[in-house]
Amino acid sequence: MVVVVSWINLSLSIAIANTVLFAMIAFIGILLLKNAYQTFIDECHFWNFFLRNEGNKIVWVYYHKLEKSPFGISFSSKTTLFIHLEDRSKANITMREPEILEILSLFREEMPQATFGYSKQKEQLYNIGPDLLRK
């Protein structure tokens, strides 16, 4: 619609410039959508791979939320998912809190043997022997 109006009311060079500009904006928009979709697919593949290959090695999962709120006004927050494996290796993944809660729900269903949530006692047990946290 915009292209047709620009072709009717403007000179030929301005109409061509507008058409090229709108085509470039549309092309960039399509590229951004394609990249967002590819990122989503890659993330799904990562979690599927992780659960299939490393799911039985996970012994402890919890998350930590750090909020910056001087004078009681929340400015920003950072949420990190911590995954501890039986060989004492750890994965720290920074994500948004709703995504972490969704993953925790999925982990609870898929890995009933793992321990969830943080406490000093769980940390001490993990440091003694990660197998102590298996249910």
C-alpha positions in Angstrom: 0.0 0.0 0.0 2.8 2.4 1.0 4.7 1.6 -2.2 1.7 2.2 -4.4 1.0 5.6 -2.7 4.7 6.6 -3.0 4.7 5.6 -6.7 1.6 7.7 -7.4 2.3 10.9 -5.4 6.1 11.2 -5.6 8.7 11.6 -8.3 10.2 8.5 -9.8 13.6 8.7 -8.0 11.9 9.2 -4.6 9.5 6.4 -5.2 12.3 4.0 -6.1 14.3 5.1 -3.0 11.2 4.5 -0.8 10.7 1.0 -2.4 14.3 0.1 -1.9 14.2 1.3 1.8 11.0 -0.7 2.5 12.5 -3.8 0.8 15.7 -3.5 3.0 13.6 -3.1 6.2 11.5 -6.2 5.2 14.7 -8.2 4.5 16.3 -7.2 7.8 13.1 -8.1 9.6 13.0 -11.6 7.9 16.6 -12.2 8.9 16.0 -11.2 12.5 13.0 -13.6 12.7 15.0 -16.4 11.1 17.9 -15.9 13.6 15.4 -15.8 16.5 13.9 -19.1 15.3 17.3 -20.7 14.9 18.3 -19.7 18.4 15.1 -21.2 19.8 15.7 -24.5 17.9 19.4 -24.6 19.0 18.3 -24.1 22.7 15.7 -26.9 22.4 18.4 -29.2 20.9 20.8 -28.3 23.8 18.3 -29.2 26.5 17.2 -32.4 24.7 20.9 -33.4 24.4 21.7 -32.4 27.9 18.8 -34.4 29.4 19.4 -37.5 27.3 23.2 -37.6 27.8 23.7 -35.9 31.2 20.4 -36.3 32.9 21.3 -39.3 34.9 24.5 -37.6 36.1 22.7 -34.6 37.6 22.5 -34.8 41.4 21.6 -31.2 42.5 19.8 -28.3 40.9 18.9 -24.9 42.2 18.7 -21.3 41.1 19.9 -18.0 42.6 18.3 -14.6 42.0 20.3 -11.4 42.6 18.3 -8.2 42.6 19.7 -4.7 42.6 17.3 -2.6 44.5 18.8 0.4 46.2 16.3 2.2 48.4 13.7 -0.5 47.8 13.4 0.3 44.1 14.1 -2.7 41.9 16.5 -1.7 39.1 17.6 -5.1 37.7 17.8 -8.8 38.5 20.1 -11.6 37.4 18.9 -15.2 37.7 21.3 -18.1 37.4 20.5 -21.8 37.2 23.1 -24.1 38.9 23.4 -27.7 37.9 25.8 -30.0 39.8 26.8 -33.3 38.3 28.0 -36.5 40.1 31.6 -35.9 38.9 31.7 -32.6 40.8 31.4 -30.5 37.6 29.0 -27.6 37.6 27.1 -25.7 35.0 25.9 -22.1 35.7 23.4 -20.8 33.2 22.1 -17.2 33.3 18.5 -17.1 32.2 15.3 -15.3 32.8 13.4 -16.5 35.9 10.3 -17.8 34.1 12.5 -19.9 31.9 14.3 -21.3 34.9 11.1 -22.2 36.6 9.9 -24.0 33.5 13.2 -25.9 33.3 13.0 -26.8 37.0 9.5 -28.2 36.5 10.7 -30.3 33.6 13.8 -31.5 35.6 11.6 -32.5 38.5 9.5 -34.7 36.2 12.5 -36.2 34.3 14.9 -36.6 37.2 13.2 -37.7 40.4 16.6 -38.9 41.7 18.1 -35.3 41.8 17.9 -33.0 44.7 16.3 -29.5 44.2 16.8 -26.3 46.1 19.7 -24.8 48.0 20.7 -25.1 51.6 24.0 -25.1 53.5 23.4 -28.7 54.4 23.0 -29.7 50.8 26.2 -27.9 49.9 28.1 -29.7 52.6 26.7 -33.0 51.5 27.7 -32.3 47.9 31.2 -31.3 49.0 31.5 -34.6 51.0 30.2 -36.7 48.2 27.8 -35.8 45.4 26.1 -39.2 45.6 24.8 -38.3 49.1 22.3 -35.9 47.3 20.7 -38.7 45.3 17.3 -39.7 46.4 
